[in-house]
Amino acid sequence: MNGSMYQKSLSKTFQTNTLSTVLEILFLLLLGISAVMLRSYLRIPLNIPGRHGLEFMAILIIGRRVSKIPFASVIAMVGASSIMFVPFIGIKDPFLPVTYLLMGIVLDSLYFVFRNPSNRLAILTLIGGLTYMVIPISRLGIYMFTGIMESSFIKWGFVIPIASHFVFGLAGALLGAGLVYSIKRLRK
């Protein structure tokens, strides 16, 4: 001990604002819950597999683009998966919560792989289509391992549900990313 002052070891640049992070996590959880609630109670009489990809992927892409948390889609899908266990939601597929968590992982992974592309809107749209395509592909995997056939596969075969999920996911991602880009452009 020489009597000199100790050097400060904590830097202000490394301190985080925990309240804003907690509020952002709560926002993402509520976004996932609202996406499932909208999916459950919005009746679109198209009778095409994947038709809910339009609103679902729009909400998910908006959350992914607005949030600065690295695993924002996974957090939103935790909210979405947790609400599926509530009986009045009407989700009959016991594998759907795991499928939604897988969708969050795929979306975050693809988002980080294509972090700085030159045409960001087109890449986000493609990422949304590929992410929503996880639902029929995981159902196909479940069928191969358990023998439980999804009703859309019985009615439409294997190709049409995968293609329609991709198209509706693509359209929903385009809608969500377009809304975010429009609002950001209006702010400037």
BELNOR-V560579 format. One record per residue. N is the residue number from 0. RES is the residue in one letter. SS is DSSP state (helix for helix, strand for strand, loop for the rest). D_FIRST is the distance of its C-alpha to the first C-alpha in Angstrom with 2 decimals. Layout:
# BELNOR-V560579
n->N res->RES ss->SS d_first->D_FIRST
n->N res->RES ss->SS d_first->D_FIRST
This chain:
# BELNOR-V560579
n->0 res->M ss->loop d_first->0.00
n->1 res->N ss->loop d_first->3.75
n->2 res->G ss->loop d_first->5.62
n->3 res->S ss->loop d_first->7.69
n->4 res->M ss->loop d_first->9.82
n->5 res->Y ss->loop d_first->10.21
n->6 res->Q ss->loop d_first->13.52
n->7 res->K ss->loop d_first->16.32
n->8 res->S ss->loop d_first->17.64
n->9 res->L ss->loop d_first->21.01
n->10 res->S ss->loop d_first->23.69
n->11 res->K ss->loop d_first->26.73
n->12 res->T ss->loop d_first->29.03
n->13 res->F ss->loop d_first->28.35
n->14 res->Q ss->loop d_first->28.91
n->15 res->T ss->loop d_first->32.49
n->16 res->N ss->loop d_first->34.87
n->17 res->T ss->helix d_first->35.83
n->18 res->L ss->helix d_first->38.68
n->19 res->S ss->helix d_first->40.58
n->20 res->T ss->helix d_first->40.18
n->21 res->V ss->helix d_first->41.50
n->22 res->L ss->helix d_first->44.36
n->23 res->E ss->helix d_first->45.22
n->24 res->I ss->helix d_first->45.36
n->25 res->L ss->helix d_first->47.60
n->26 res->F ss->helix d_first->49.75
n->27 res->L ss->helix d_first->50.21
n->28 res->L ss->helix d_first->51.11
n->29 res->L ss->helix d_first->53.64
n->30 res->L ss->helix d_first->54.99
n->31 res->G ss->helix d_first->55.72
n->32 res->I ss->helix d_first->57.28
n->33 res->S ss->helix d_first->59.43
n->34 res->A ss->helix d_first->60.59
n->35 res->V ss->helix d_first->61.86
n->36 res->M ss->helix d_first->63.43
n->37 res->L ss->helix d_first->65.20
n->38 res->R ss->helix d_first->66.31
n->39 res->S ss->helix d_first->67.67
n->40 res->Y ss->helix d_first->69.54
n->41 res->L ss->loop d_first->70.69
n->42 res->R ss->loop d_first->74.10
n->43 res->I ss->loop d_first->75.06
n->44 res->P ss->loop d_first->78.57
n->45 res->L ss->loop d_first->78.39
n->46 res->N ss->loop d_first->78.49
n->47 res->I ss->loop d_first->76.57
n->48 res->P ss->loop d_first->73.59
n->49 res->G ss->loop d_first->70.28
n->50 res->R ss->loop d_first->71.51
n->51 res->H ss->loop d_first->68.41
n->52 res->G ss->helix d_first->66.28
n->53 res->L ss->helix d_first->67.04
n->54 res->E ss->helix d_first->65.18
n->55 res->F ss->helix d_first->62.68
n->56 res->M ss->helix d_first->61.39
n->57 res->A ss->helix d_first->61.43
n->58 res->I ss->helix d_first->59.06
n->59 res->L ss->helix d_first->56.84
n->60 res->I ss->helix d_first->56.65
n->61 res->I ss->helix d_first->55.86
n->62 res->G ss->helix d_first->52.92
n->63 res->R ss->helix d_first->51.73
n->64 res->R ss->helix d_first->51.99
n->65 res->V ss->helix d_first->50.45
n->66 res->S ss->loop d_first->47.42
n->67 res->K ss->loop d_first->44.24
n->68 res->I ss->loop d_first->43.29
n->69 res->P ss->loop d_first->43.83
n->70 res->F ss->loop d_first->46.00
n->71 res->A ss->helix d_first->47.89
n->72 res->S ss->helix d_first->51.27
n->73 res->V ss->helix d_first->50.12
n->74 res->I ss->helix d_first->48.73
n->75 res->A ss->helix d_first->52.05
n->76 res->M ss->helix d_first->53.97
n->77 res->V ss->helix d_first->52.02
n->78 res->G ss->helix d_first->53.34
n->79 res->A ss->helix d_first->56.78
n->80 res->S ss->helix d_first->56.87
n->81 res->S ss->helix d_first->55.73
n->82 res->I ss->helix d_first->58.52
n->83 res->M ss->loop d_first->61.11
n->84 res->F ss->loop d_first->60.85
n->85 res->V ss->loop d_first->62.23
n->86 res->P ss->helix d_first->65.93
n->87 res->F ss->helix d_first->67.48
n->88 res->I ss->helix d_first->66.12
n->89 res->G ss->loop d_first->68.86
n->90 res->I ss->loop d_first->67.07
n->91 res->K ss->loop d_first->69.16
n->92 res->D ss->loop d_first->67.50
n->93 res->P ss->loop d_first->64.96
n->94 res->F ss->loop d_first->63.37
n->95 res->L ss->helix d_first->62.81
n->96 res->P ss->helix d_first->59.28
n->97 res->V ss->helix d_first->58.10
n->98 res->T ss->helix d_first->60.03
n->99 res->Y ss->helix d_first->58.34
n->100 res->L ss->helix d_first->54.88
n->101 res->L ss->helix d_first->56.03
n->102 res->M ss->helix d_first->57.19
n->103 res->G ss->helix d_first->53.74
n->104 res->I ss->helix d_first->52.20
n->105 res->V ss->helix d_first->54.89
n->106 res->L ss->helix d_first->54.51
n->107 res->D ss->helix d_first->50.74
n->108 res->S ss->helix d_first->51.09
n->109 res->L ss->helix d_first->53.85
n->110 res->Y ss->helix d_first->52.02
n->111 res->F ss->helix d_first->49.02
n->112 res->V ss->helix d_first->51.29
n->113 res->F ss->loop d_first->53.14
n->114 res->R ss->loop d_first->50.25
n->115 res->N ss->loop d_first->51.33
n->116 res->P ss->loop d_first->55.07
n->117 res->S ss->loop d_first->57.24
n->118 res->N ss->loop d_first->59.62
n->119 res->R ss->helix d_first->57.30
n->120 res->L ss->helix d_first->60.06
n->121 res->A ss->helix d_first->62.25
n->122 res->I ss->helix d_first->59.44
n->123 res->L ss->helix d_first->58.38
n->124 res->T ss->helix d_first->62.03
n->125 res->L ss->helix d_first->62.40
n->126 res->I ss->helix d_first->59.22
n->127 res->G ss->helix d_first->60.68
n->128 res->G ss->helix d_first->63.96
n->129 res->L ss->helix d_first->62.39
n->130 res->T ss->helix d_first->60.12
n->131 res->Y ss->helix d_first->63.04
n->132 res->M ss->loop d_first->65.01
n->133 res->V ss->helix d_first->62.61
n->134 res->I ss->helix d_first->64.67
n->135 res->P ss->helix d_first->67.97
n->136 res->I ss->helix d_first->66.34
n->137 res->S ss->helix d_first->64.39
n->138 res->R ss->helix d_first->67.63
n->139 res->L ss->helix d_first->69.40
n->140 res->G ss->helix d_first->66.79
n->141 res->I ss->helix d_first->67.22
n->142 res->Y ss->helix d_first->70.96
n->143 res->M ss->helix d_first->70.66
n->144 res->F ss->helix d_first->68.56
n->145 res->T ss->helix d_first->70.09
n->146 res->G ss->loop d_first->73.50
n->147 res->I ss->loop d_first->72.93
n->148 res->M ss->loop d_first->74.66
n->149 res->E ss->loop d_first->73.58
n->150 res->S ss->helix d_first->76.54
n->151 res->S ss->helix d_first->75.96
n->152 res->F ss->helix d_first->76.34
n->153 res->I ss->helix d_first->79.61
n->154 res->K ss->helix d_first->80.93
n->155 res->W ss->helix d_first->79.62
n->156 res->G ss->loop d_first->78.77
n->157 res->F ss->loop d_first->75.44
n->158 res->V ss->helix d_first->75.45
n->159 res->I ss->helix d_first->76.19
n->160 res->P ss->helix d_first->73.36
n->161 res->I ss->helix d_first->70.80
n->162 res->A ss->helix d_first->72.25
n->163 res->S ss->helix d_first->72.55
n->164 res->H ss->helix d_first->68.99
n->165 res->F ss->helix d_first->67.87
n->166 res->V ss->helix d_first->70.03
n->167 res->F ss->helix d_first->69.02
n->168 res->G ss->helix d_first->65.32
n->169 res->L ss->helix d_first->65.78
n->170 res->A ss->helix d_first->67.48
n->171 res->G ss->helix d_first->64.88
n->172 res->A ss->helix d_first->62.00
n->173 res->L ss->helix d_first->63.88
n->174 res->L ss->helix d_first->64.35
n->175 res->G ss->helix d_first->60.70
n->176 res->A ss->helix d_first->59.26
n->177 res->G ss->helix d_first->61.91
n->178 res->L ss->helix d_first->60.98
n->179 res->V ss->helix d_first->57.29
n->180 res->Y ss->helix d_first->58.17
n->181 res->S ss->helix d_first->60.68
n->182 res->I ss->helix d_first->58.26
n->183 res->K ss->helix d_first->55.58
n->184 res->R ss->helix d_first->58.22
n->185 res->L ss->helix d_first->59.41
n->186 res->R ss->helix d_first->55.92
n->187 res->K ss->loop d_first->55.65
